[in-house]
Amino acid sequence: MNYPPTQATALQQGRQDQVDRGPSITGQVSSLGTPPKLPAGSTPPYRQSDHTSNVVGPQQHQPLGTRGQPQAMIPVRRQTQHHLLRSQKQQHSLQYQNRVAQLKAELEQQERLSQSESKQEVLNEVQMMLQQFQQQIEQKALHQVQQQINLWAQIAQVTQIQSQGALIESLTTSLDSAQRRIRELEGEATQEEK
């Protein structure tokens, strides 16, 4: 498989070409590290890589007369994959954060519902206790009233019996006196007949 040459391979091939052909006036540094001889008043042009479409990033050139190491450039495909991985990670991170926020909201809602349900249960229990207490109070009050009525009835009966007893006594006394009077009258009548 033939891969397109990277910038480093292109630079090395360019230097090898210079060794084979000798120095040129294109501005490249010779393999010995000495700059080429140029006409007076002219500036050396910078040489661009033959395959600039395969690399990404700024291309830096070493000043003439210095021998520098070619900088490693990241191929487009690798950098694109790295960028895609980073954006996928960010997307997954955002999805994760959204999911966590959604779960948190659901948990808070469930907690509020359970709290309201437990409050409702407590209210129901309190109402039930109040109803039972009220029924007990009503039953006690009714029982007390019933006892009072029974007591009054007994008192009334006793009073009535006592008053009836007095009436019977007075009637008995009157009857006794009437019977004595009758006897007296009978005794007088008998004596008159004699």
C-alpha positions in Angstrom: 0.0 0.0 0.0 1.3 3.4 -0.9 0.6 6.1 1.7 1.0 9.8 0.9 4.3 11.1 2.5 4.1 13.1 5.6 5.9 16.4 6.0 8.8 14.7 7.8 9.3 12.3 4.9 8.9 15.1 2.4 11.6 17.1 4.1 13.9 14.2 4.2 13.3 13.5 0.6 13.9 17.1 -0.2 17.3 17.1 1.6 18.3 13.9 -0.2 17.4 15.5 -3.5 19.7 18.5 -2.6 22.6 16.1 -1.8 22.1 14.5 -5.2 21.7 17.8 -7.1 23.7 20.1 -5.0 22.5 23.4 -3.5 19.9 25.4 -5.4 18.5 28.8 -4.9 15.1 27.7 -3.7 16.0 28.6 -0.1 16.5 25.1 1.2 19.4 24.4 3.5 22.0 22.1 2.2 22.9 18.8 3.9 26.0 20.5 5.3 23.9 23.2 6.9 25.2 26.2 4.9 22.8 28.5 3.1 23.0 28.7 -0.7 24.7 31.6 -2.4 22.1 34.1 -3.7 22.4 37.1 -5.9 22.9 40.4 -3.9 19.7 42.1 -2.7 17.5 39.0 -3.1 15.8 37.2 -0.3 15.5 33.4 -0.2 12.0 32.1 -0.7 10.6 29.6 1.7 9.8 26.2 0.4 6.4 24.7 1.2 5.9 21.0 1.7 4.7 19.1 -1.4 1.8 17.5 0.6 0.4 20.2 2.7 -3.1 18.8 2.3 -2.2 15.8 4.5 -1.2 17.8 7.6 -3.0 20.2 9.8 -1.6 23.0 11.9 0.7 25.9 11.3 3.8 25.2 9.3 6.9 26.7 10.9 10.2 27.1 9.0 13.6 27.2 10.5 15.6 30.3 9.7 18.1 30.0 7.0 21.5 28.7 8.1 20.1 26.6 10.9 19.6 23.0 10.9 16.3 22.1 12.6 14.4 18.9 13.2 11.2 18.6 11.3 8.2 18.9 13.5 5.8 16.0 13.7 2.4 17.0 12.4 -0.8 15.2 13.2 -2.5 13.7 10.2 -6.0 15.0 9.4 -7.6 11.6 9.9 -6.1 11.2 13.3 -6.9 14.7 14.4 -10.5 14.3 13.1 -10.9 11.0 15.0 -9.5 12.7 18.1 -12.0 15.6 17.6 -14.8 13.2 17.1 -13.9 11.2 20.2 -13.7 14.4 22.2 -17.1 15.6 20.9 -18.6 12.1 21.5 -17.2 12.3 25.1 -18.7 15.7 25.5 -22.0 14.5 24.1 -22.0 11.5 26.4 -21.1 13.7 29.3 -24.0 16.0 28.4 -26.4 13.0 28.1 -25.1 11.7 31.4 -25.6 15.1 33.1 -29.1 15.3 31.6 -30.0 11.8 32.7 -28.6 12.5 36.2 -30.7 15.7 36.4 -33.8 13.8 35.1 -33.3 11.0 37.7 -32.8 13.6 40.4 -36.0 15.4 39.4 -37.9 12.1 39.4 -36.5 11.2 42.8 -37.5 14.6 44.2 -41.0 14.2 42.8 -41.3 10.7 44.3 -40.1 12.0 47.6 -42.6 14.8 47.5 -45.4 12.3 46.6 -44.3 10.0 49.4 -44.2 12.9 51.9 -47.6 14.1 50.8 -48.9 10.5 51.0 -47.4 10.0 54.5 -48.9 13.4 55.5 -52.3 12.3 54.2 -51.9 9.0 56.1 -51.1 10.9 59.3 -54.1 13.2 58.8 -56.3 10.3 58.3 -55.0 8.6 61.5 -55.5 11.9 63.4 -59.1 12.3 62.1 -59.8 8.7 63.0 -58.5 9.2 66.5 -60.5 12.4 66.9 -63.7 10.5 65.7 -63.0 7.7 68.2 -62.4 10.2 71.0 -65.5 12.1 70.1 -67.5 8.9 70.1 -66.1 7.9 73.5 -66.9 11.3 74.9 -70.5 11.1 73.5 -70.9 7.6 74.9 -69.6 8.8 78.4 -71.9 11.8 78.3 -74.8 9.7 77.2 -74.1 7.2 80.0 -73.8 10.0 82.6 -77.1 11.5 81.4 -78.8 8.1 81.5 -77.5 7.5 85.0 -78.7 10.9 86.1 -82.1 10.2 84.6 -82.3 6.9 86.4 -81.3 8.6 89.7 -84.0 11.2 89.3 -86.5 8.5 88.5 -85.5 6.6 91.6 -85.7 9.7 93.7 -89.1 10.5 92.2 -90.3 7.0 93.0 -89.1 7.3 96.5 -90.7 10.7 96.9 -93.9 9.4 95.4 -93.9 6.4 97.6 -93.3 8.5 100.6 -96.0 10.9 99.7 -98.3 8.0 98.9 -97.4 6.4 102.2 -98.3 9.6 104.0 -101.6 9.7 102.1 -102.3 6.1 103.0 -101.4 6.8 106.6 -103.8 9.8 106.7 -106.5 7.7 105.0 -105.9 4.9 107.5 -106.2 7.3 110.4 -109.3 8.8 108.9 -110.7 5.3 108.4 -109.9 4.3 112.0 -111.6 7.4 113.4 -114.6 6.8 111.2 -114.8 3.2 112.4 -114.7 4.4 116.0 -117.3 6.9 115.4 -119.5 4.2 113.8 -119.0 2.0 116.9 -119.8 4.8 119.2 -122.9 5.5 117.3 -123.9 1.9 117.3 -123.2 1.7 121.0 -125.5 4.7 121.6 -128.2 3.2 119.4 -128.1 0.0 121.4 -128.4 1.8 124.7 -131.4 3.7 123.5 -133.2 0.6 122.4 -132.9 -0.8 125.9 
